[in-house]
């Protein structure tokens, strides 16, 4: 499973964000879409979200789709981590 991280623009109301998250979660490639921290008090953190993608090859497609949405400020794949 691969996660895609993204942020909403600051002018997108929380209820609109919820509707967009529901829409994203309905995409075929996405298994879950949610806020990074549901109970965050900081407005910046509340704008952060993620989408889980079952197929690694579909993750970049999800990033591309998110990047095209006018309500999304940024979308990316987290940097790969490895043990040193």
Buried (B, 14 or more C-beta within 10 A) or exposed (E): EBEBBBBBEEEBEEEEBEEBBEEBBEBEBBEBBBBBEEEEEEEEEBBBBBBBBEEEEBBBBBBEBBEEBEBBBEBEBEEEEEEE
